[in-house]
């Protein structure tokens, strides 16, 4: 099987992670103006150093290489959801309700947390820790989380915040 230049380990493990980290750090520095307004050269140097330090260590680079496919698939699913949402609404507008934005953001965050737990080994550690005493612990935690989420949803969506006798 023939390999392309993009499948070369040097490109996959060094160049692409460096470019991604450099671009993200540079964009954050430009947007936040932490180092000053109009200081592109300084932002570029800091982003260059952070990118080089990042690829100098194998563990974060390896973790990022494992995480990128998950993030890309999640981004594609989100894009398709937004595309179908836009097809069913007014032309040229994409106005998603606030609650739906929270749900989509929460699901996206959950996907990232689960992927990090799986790729770092923390997921197996948690599974072993909670499964050691039997399934009762895991079941109790799940029920507790569901109850907390239900309470938060009820409180967050309950009325307009006025008491029944207000305004009379």
N, C-alpha and C positions, 0 to 999 in steps of 0.2 A: 504494500500500500504506500502510495506516495504522500509525503507530508508537504504541506504548504509552509510558507515562511511564518504565517501566523500561528502555526502549531509548534514552532521551534521553542524549546524550553526557555531559552534566553528571552524571547519575546514575551512568552506567557508569564514567566516568573519575575522578570525584571522591568522590561520596557512598558508593558501595558499597566501594571500596578503603579509604577512611577508616574506615568502620564495621568492616570486617574486621580491619584492623591495630589499631584501638583495642581491639576485643574480645579479640584474641589477646594483645596486650601487657598489657592489664588482667588477664586470666586468669593469665598467667605471673607477673606481679607479686603477685597475690593468693595464688597457690599457693606461690611460692617465699619470700614474706615478706621480700624483699630490703630493702625500705624500712621494715620493722617490721610487727609483728602488729597488726591492727585499724586500719590506716591507709588505709582505702578512698579517702578524699579525695585523699591524696597519690598513691596509685596511679592514680587517675582522671586527675589533672592530668598526670602523666608520660605515661600512655597517650594522652591528648589531644594533647600536644606531639609525641610520636613519630608519631601518626597524621597530624597536620597537616604535619609535616616530610616524611613519606612522600609525601603527595599533592602537595606543592609541587614535587617533581621528577618530570619526565615519564618518564624511563627506567625506574625501578623500578615505577612504576604501570603502565606499558605492559607490562612483563615479567610482572607479576602478572596483568594482564588476559588475557594469552596463556596463562599457566600454570593458571589456575583451571579451565578446562574439562578439562584433562588430569587434574588432581587429583580433580575431581568424578567423572569417568568411572572412575578407578582406585578411588575410594571406593565407587562403586556396584558395581563388579566384586567388590571385597572383601566388601561387604555381602551380595551374592548368594552368594558362596562360603561365608561364615559361616552364611547362612540354610540352604543345602543341607547343610552340615556338621551343623548343629543338628537338621535333620529326620531325619538318619540315626542320631542318638545319643539318649541318655536325655532324657526330658522335663525341661525347666527347667535343663539343664546345658549349658554350652559350655566344654568342657575340651579344648583343642587341644594335641596333643603339642608339646614344646619345640622339636624339630627342625623341625616344620611351621611354628611361629611364626617361626623364623629364616628359613626359605625364603620365607614370605609377606612378612616384613619386608625381606628382601634384594631380592625382586622389586619391591616398592613403592619402595625406595630407588633401584633401577636405573631404574625408570620416571621418577622425578623427575630423576635425573641426566641421562638421555637427553633428557627434555623441556627441561631447562635448556640443554643443549648445543645443541639444535636452535633454541630461541628466542633465544639470545644470539649465535648465529653461531659458537660455538666448535666445533660439530660439523663444519661445513664447513671450518673452519680445520684441524682435526685430519685430516679426510679428505684435504684437499689436501697437508698435510704428509707423511702416511704414504703417500699414493698417488703422490707425486712420483718415488720411486725404483722404482716398480712394485709389484705386489701381493705380492712376497716379504716385505716388511717387515710388512705387515698380517697375512699368514698366519703368520709367525714369532711375532708378538705374540699372536695368538689361540691358537696351539699352546702357547706358554709359559704363558698364563693358564689354559688347560685343565689343564695338568700341575700347576700350583700349586694349583688348586682340588681336583683329584683327591688330591693329597698331603694337603691340609688335611682333606678328608673322611675319608680313611683314618685319619689320626692322631686326629681327633676322635671317630670311631666305633669305634676299636679297643678291644675288651674293657672290663674294669673297672679297668684300670691296675695290676693285680697281676702280679707275675712268676710264671712257672709253678711254681717251687719254694717259694713263700711258703705258710705255713700248714701245712707238713708236719713 
